[in-house]
Amino acid sequence: MKKTEKTEIISQIKELVGNSTGVFLVDYAGVNVTDINSLRRSFKQEGVTYKVLKNTLFKRALEEVGGYDKLYDNLVGMTGVAFAGENFVSPAKIIKKYFDENKKFSFKGCYIESTYYDADQLDTLASMPSKEEVMSSIVGSIAAPASGIVGAINAVFRDLVNVVDQISKKQAA
């Protein structure tokens, strides 16, 4: 590979890292092509970019960006990189699901924003709610008191109508 090609790849990697909310490293040893293609589709549906990069070029790009030094030790063997978009939890969920089903595609570690998570924390990351889930629970929490007030007002009117109906029935009898 020529030096200009390496420089171009490094700049592309730096751009991917800069535009990502999380960088996940996986070991894809033993995963067949059909499964890799299926994983790529799953990643793409969630807005995640998955790349297989040369370890030395990826390390050089991370060194130029700075702040990812804990990933260096994981850059050995067959390494795939998932760059998370808005939903930084989705790569962890996809990796865990595939690993649980096949015992392949193991998680090496990741950075989410500026925090490092090692391989032991995959279950924790995968169980975190996504951004959409957090937002919907917040909206639900905000809407709950309002719907409670509406329900209480409706109950008062319903009870009032019931009382008036009972009085009219009593007077008619």
Stockholm file with secondary structure:
# STOCKHOLM 1.0

chainA/1-173         MKKTEKTEIISQIKELVGNSTGVFLVDYAGVNVTDINSLRRSFKQEGVTYKVLKNTLFKRALEEVGGYDKLYDNLVGMTGVAFAGENFVSPAKIIKKYFDENKKFSFKGCYIESTYYDADQLDTLASMPSKEEVMSSIVGSIAAPASGIVGAINAVFRDLVNVVDQISKKQAA
#=GR chainA/1-173 SS CCHHHHHHHHHHHHHHHHTCSEEEEEECTTCCHHHHHHHHHHHHHTTCEEEECCHHHHHHHHHHHCSCGGGGGGCSSSEEEEEECSCTTHHHHHHHHHHHHHSCSEEEEEEETTEEEEGGGHHHHHHSCCHHHHHHHHHHHHHHHHHHHHHHHHHHHHHHHHHHHHHHHHHHC
#=GC SS_cons         CCHHHHHHHHHHHHHHHHTCSEEEEEECTTCCHHHHHHHHHHHHHTTCEEEECCHHHHHHHHHHHCSCGGGGGGCSSSEEEEEECSCTTHHHHHHHHHHHHHSCSEEEEEEETTEEEEGGGHHHHHHSCCHHHHHHHHHHHHHHHHHHHHHHHHHHHHHHHHHHHHHHHHHHC
//
